[in-house]
Amino acid sequence: MIARSLRRCAALDAYARADLDYLHGRISMALDLGHRRTAHHEPARLRELETEVRARHAGPEAADPA
């Protein structure tokens, strides 16, 4: 689900798309090989990527005015 929502984000640049593809591949491979622990940790990395991409998309107006 995270990967699909990221793909639709306008702030997704070529580097972020490559990271997304890499992480998606790692999750798929981990599941195929039965490495549940690895597959369990990778979505957290996807969420980190999503946070970074959405922060870039929000721009400077999303910064804390303090």
PyMOL commands that set and color helices and strands:
alter all, ss='L'
color gray80, all
select helices_A, chain A and resi 2-7+14-33+36-58+60-62
alter helices_A, ss='H'
color red, helices_A
deselect
rebuild
show_as cartoon
